[in-house]
Every structure is written in structure tokens, then in C-alpha cells.
Amino acid sequence: MRVERLAEGLWRWSSPHPDWTPGDLGWDAEVGSVYLETLDAVVLVDPLIPSDAAQAERFLLHLDRDVERLRLPVAVVLTAAWHRRSADVIAGRYPGTRIIGPASPGTAPRGVVLMPVPAADELMVWVPAHRALVPGDVLLGDGDGGLRLCPASWLPEGTSPDAVRAQLAPVLELGVERVLVSHGAPVTEGAAAALASALA
């Protein structure tokens, strides 16, 4: 598991996806999740608890301490229905946890804006306080410090990449400084330019 503190109350961690195999093309073994502290809740975006027992225990102990310290409920935001990952484990550990996503609509905690991308059956999470965008699978790290649109084969049948680009275009006006992708390396410098290039 890799953990990175990006700002006060904003962290990203990555861990190996249990379903990944060496033959999988288009995405890496490790996938990213985001921890965010808001006024209303401790927010976990697409959380994946490490499969290694020792790492999982350490992760959950740290999370327990944060939840206790902040005395806030937990909210899980899924960018895609198939990113349920460890959401149910989190909900079982913290009573009252809300799970919000494309398949489970709900009101986001204050400081979190949900941006649907209907053409991809996903949503993105925008955190204005940190100028951070958290996409699901629709945007990926390109392996060279930038971003790329997901492969066309990942999109619902009959959906064109151009339709997705059109729905993503409004993010270019947000002043994004960080793009915390699920697959690949997060972009924390030159994010606006990386977004513009990916959507061109």
C-alpha cells in the first residue's frame, strides 16, 4: 500500500486490486482511493482496503483514529457502480455510513460536488477547497505524468469517446490543480494543462 498526503485533510492511497491479472490491458495492478475530511463527514472515494492482512489492520486502525478524532460520520462515494470495492466493509465497520454513487444517489457532504458523466455511467468528485478532481475510470494516468481518456472499449456499448469528451468539457473551467485518478499516477502539477490535452 502506498499513502500520500496531498494537503491538510486530503490523502490518496493505492493498493493492488484483487481481481487484477497480468493479462489485463489498460490498467495497472494498483488502484487509487481518496480520503477527505469535510465539515460533515470523513469521505472515502472508491475505497479499497489492502488485501494483505497486516496492511489492512494498520489501515483500519488509522481510519478508526481519524473517525474518532473528528467525531464525524463516514460517507463513501463511488465514482462507478463497479468501484464498490471495500464500501460494504467500511459501512459495516462504521454504523450510519452513507454510500453514494451512480447506482445509489444521495446528497454529498458539504465541500464535495458530484459531477455525473452519464455517457460513461460514472460520476466525478470535485473538491473545490483543494481544487481536486477525482474521476472514476473515465480519465486515467497516461504513465508520463499526464492524463488520457479511457479506452473506447471501457465505455458502454454505443457510446463514443467524443460524447464523453463533451460531457467532461465543463471541468476545463474549474481551475483544477489536482486530478486523483483511480488508475495510474495522480496529476498534482500542471493538472489543467493535462486535462486540456486529454480532452482535445
C-alpha positions as CSV (number, residue, x, y, z in Angstrom):
1,M,0.0,0.0,0.0
2,R,1.2,3.5,-0.9
3,V,-0.1,6.5,1.0
4,E,0.4,10.1,0.0
5,R,-0.6,13.3,1.9
6,L,-1.7,15.8,-0.6
7,A,-2.9,18.6,1.7
8,E,-4.4,19.1,5.1
9,G,-7.3,16.6,5.3
10,L,-6.6,15.1,1.8
11,W,-4.8,11.9,1.3
12,R,-4.6,9.3,-1.6
13,W,-3.7,5.7,-1.1
14,S,-3.2,2.9,-3.6
15,S,-3.2,-0.8,-3.2
16,P,-3.3,-3.9,-5.5
17,H,-6.7,-4.7,-6.9
18,P,-7.6,-8.3,-6.0
19,D,-9.1,-9.0,-9.4
20,W,-6.1,-7.8,-11.5
21,T,-4.2,-10.3,-13.6
22,P,-1.0,-9.8,-15.6
23,G,-3.1,-10.1,-18.8
24,D,-5.3,-7.1,-18.0
25,L,-4.5,-4.3,-20.5
26,G,-5.2,-0.7,-20.0
27,W,-4.9,-0.5,-16.2
28,D,-2.2,-1.2,-13.5
29,A,-2.4,-3.7,-10.7
30,E,-2.6,-0.8,-8.1
31,V,-5.7,1.4,-7.9
32,G,-6.1,4.6,-6.1
33,S,-8.6,5.7,-3.4
34,V,-9.1,9.1,-1.7
35,Y,-9.5,10.1,1.9
36,L,-11.1,13.5,2.5
37,E,-12.1,15.4,5.7
38,T,-15.1,17.7,5.2
39,L,-17.2,19.7,7.7
40,D,-19.9,17.0,7.5
41,A,-18.1,13.7,7.1
42,V,-15.0,11.7,6.6
43,V,-15.3,10.9,2.9
44,L,-13.7,7.9,1.2
45,V,-13.8,7.8,-2.6
46,D,-13.7,4.4,-4.1
47,P,-12.1,2.9,-1.0
48,L,-10.1,-0.3,-1.4
49,I,-8.7,-1.8,1.8
50,P,-5.4,-3.7,1.2
51,S,-5.8,-7.4,0.8
52,D,-2.7,-8.0,2.9
53,A,-3.9,-8.7,6.5
54,A,-1.2,-6.7,8.2
55,Q,-1.6,-3.7,5.9
56,A,-5.4,-3.9,6.2
57,E,-5.2,-3.9,10.0
58,R,-2.9,-0.9,10.0
59,F,-5.1,1.0,7.5
60,L,-8.2,0.4,9.6
61,L,-6.6,1.4,12.8
62,H,-5.5,4.7,11.3
63,L,-9.0,5.2,9.9
64,D,-10.6,4.4,13.3
65,R,-8.4,7.1,14.9
66,D,-9.3,9.7,12.3
67,V,-13.0,9.0,12.6
68,E,-12.8,9.1,16.4
69,R,-10.7,12.3,16.3
70,L,-13.1,14.1,14.0
71,R,-16.3,12.7,15.6
72,L,-17.9,12.8,12.1
73,P,-19.9,10.2,10.2
74,V,-18.4,8.3,7.3
75,A,-19.5,8.8,3.7
76,V,-18.4,6.5,0.8
77,V,-18.6,8.0,-2.7
78,L,-18.4,5.6,-5.6
79,T,-17.4,7.1,-8.9
80,A,-18.8,4.0,-10.7
81,A,-21.0,1.1,-9.6
82,W,-18.2,-1.4,-10.2
83,H,-15.9,0.5,-7.8
84,R,-17.9,-0.8,-4.8
85,R,-14.6,-2.5,-3.7
86,S,-14.5,-2.2,0.1
87,A,-17.5,0.0,0.6
88,D,-19.6,-2.6,2.4
89,V,-16.8,-3.4,4.8
90,I,-16.4,0.3,5.6
91,A,-20.2,0.6,6.1
92,G,-20.2,-2.4,8.4
93,R,-17.4,-1.0,10.5
94,Y,-18.9,2.5,10.9
95,P,-22.7,2.4,11.5
96,G,-24.6,5.1,9.7
97,T,-22.1,5.2,6.8
98,R,-23.8,6.6,3.6
99,I,-22.8,5.0,0.3
100,I,-23.4,7.5,-2.6
101,G,-22.8,6.8,-6.3
102,P,-24.4,6.4,-9.7
103,A,-26.4,3.4,-8.5
104,S,-27.1,4.8,-5.1
105,P,-27.9,8.5,-5.4
106,G,-27.7,10.7,-2.3
107,T,-26.7,14.1,-1.1
108,A,-22.9,14.7,-1.0
109,P,-21.3,16.1,2.1
110,R,-20.7,19.9,2.1
111,G,-17.5,20.6,0.2
112,V,-18.0,17.8,-2.2
113,V,-19.6,18.3,-5.6
114,L,-20.8,15.2,-7.6
115,M,-20.4,15.7,-11.4
116,P,-22.3,12.9,-13.3
117,V,-20.8,11.7,-16.6
118,P,-23.9,9.8,-18.0
119,A,-22.2,8.7,-21.2
120,A,-19.7,6.6,-19.1
121,D,-22.2,5.6,-16.3
122,E,-19.9,7.3,-13.9
123,L,-19.5,10.4,-11.8
124,M,-16.6,12.5,-10.8
125,V,-15.9,14.1,-7.4
126,W,-14.9,17.8,-7.3
127,V,-13.4,19.2,-4.1
128,P,-13.3,23.0,-4.5
129,A,-11.3,23.6,-1.4
130,H,-8.4,21.5,-2.7
131,R,-9.0,22.2,-6.4
132,A,-9.0,18.4,-6.7
133,L,-10.9,16.3,-9.3
134,V,-11.4,12.6,-8.6
135,P,-12.6,10.8,-11.7
136,G,-13.6,7.1,-11.9
137,D,-12.3,5.2,-14.9
138,V,-13.1,7.9,-17.5
139,L,-9.8,9.6,-17.0
140,L,-6.5,7.7,-16.5
141,G,-2.9,8.5,-15.8
142,D,-1.0,8.2,-19.0
143,G,2.2,6.9,-17.5
144,D,4.1,10.0,-18.4
145,G,2.8,12.5,-15.8
146,G,-0.4,13.4,-17.8
147,L,-3.9,12.1,-18.4
148,R,-5.7,10.2,-21.1
149,L,-9.3,9.3,-21.8
150,C,-10.2,5.7,-21.0
151,P,-10.1,3.2,-23.9
152,A,-13.3,3.2,-26.0
153,S,-13.8,-0.5,-25.1
154,W,-14.4,0.6,-21.5
155,L,-17.4,2.7,-22.4
156,P,-21.0,1.5,-22.6
157,E,-21.9,0.0,-25.9
158,G,-22.8,2.6,-28.4
159,T,-21.0,5.4,-26.5
160,S,-18.4,7.4,-28.5
161,P,-15.3,9.0,-26.9
162,D,-16.5,12.3,-28.3
163,A,-19.7,12.1,-26.3
164,V,-17.6,11.6,-23.2
165,R,-15.3,14.5,-24.1
166,A,-18.3,16.8,-24.5
167,Q,-19.6,15.8,-21.0
168,L,-16.2,16.3,-19.4
169,A,-15.6,19.7,-21.1
170,P,-17.0,21.8,-18.1
171,V,-14.1,20.6,-15.9
172,L,-11.8,22.8,-18.0
173,E,-13.4,25.8,-16.4
174,L,-12.9,24.7,-12.8
175,G,-9.3,25.7,-12.3
176,V,-8.3,22.1,-11.4
177,E,-4.9,21.7,-9.7
178,R,-5.0,18.0,-8.9
179,V,-6.5,15.0,-10.7
180,L,-6.6,12.0,-8.4
181,V,-7.1,9.1,-10.8
182,S,-8.1,5.6,-9.9
183,H,-5.7,4.1,-12.4
184,G,-2.2,5.4,-12.9
185,A,-0.3,8.2,-11.2
186,P,-2.2,11.2,-9.8
187,V,-1.5,14.5,-11.5
188,T,-0.6,17.2,-8.9
189,E,1.3,19.6,-11.2
190,G,0.0,21.0,-14.5
191,A,-3.3,19.4,-14.0
192,A,-5.3,22.0,-16.0
193,A,-3.0,21.5,-19.0
194,A,-3.1,17.7,-18.6
195,L,-6.9,17.8,-18.7
196,A,-7.0,20.1,-21.7
197,S,-4.7,17.7,-23.6
198,A,-6.7,14.6,-22.6
199,L,-9.9,16.2,-23.8
200,A,-8.6,17.7,-27.0
